């Protein structure tokens, strides 16, 4: 399998696990030292553990649950043999406080090649806006 397809497969697994609220599997797609930038959160998250703690807080305090996630307009940019940038549009059905709404976002995930698989090392989300 070529590197581009391997990155697409790794990204598809992250999206699918997120979309089915499979928390452990979703977080397993990220390295322990991955960083995260979310426009809905004021600070950079400096590790997977920080994101996992925030996720657990959303679940406990806000009734957070992911109902579905769809990816489109995907692009992979390989950086040598060791890194890749994956960008796409993502549409997620998210529940907060008992209400489900659809969130449209742009996302960048940076992947590192660990030899036998690709792992996400950075995720950045921004709102999808219409000019």
Number of C-alpha atoms within 10 A of each C-alpha: 5 6 17 15 11 15 27 16 14 19 25 14 15 20 20 18 21 22 21 15 18 13 15 11 15 17 18 14 21 23 18 16 15 21 21 20 18 15 11 9 10 8 10 14 20 15 17 21 16 17 17 15 11 14 15 15 13 15 15 10 11 13 14 20 21 19 16 17 20 16 18 11 9 14 15 20 13 16 11 8 11 13 20 22 18 22 21 18 19 20 18 20 16 19 17 15 12 11 10 15 13 13 13 17 16 18 20 19 20 24 28 20 18 11 8 7 13 24 24 27 21 22 20 16 17 15 15 14 8 4 3
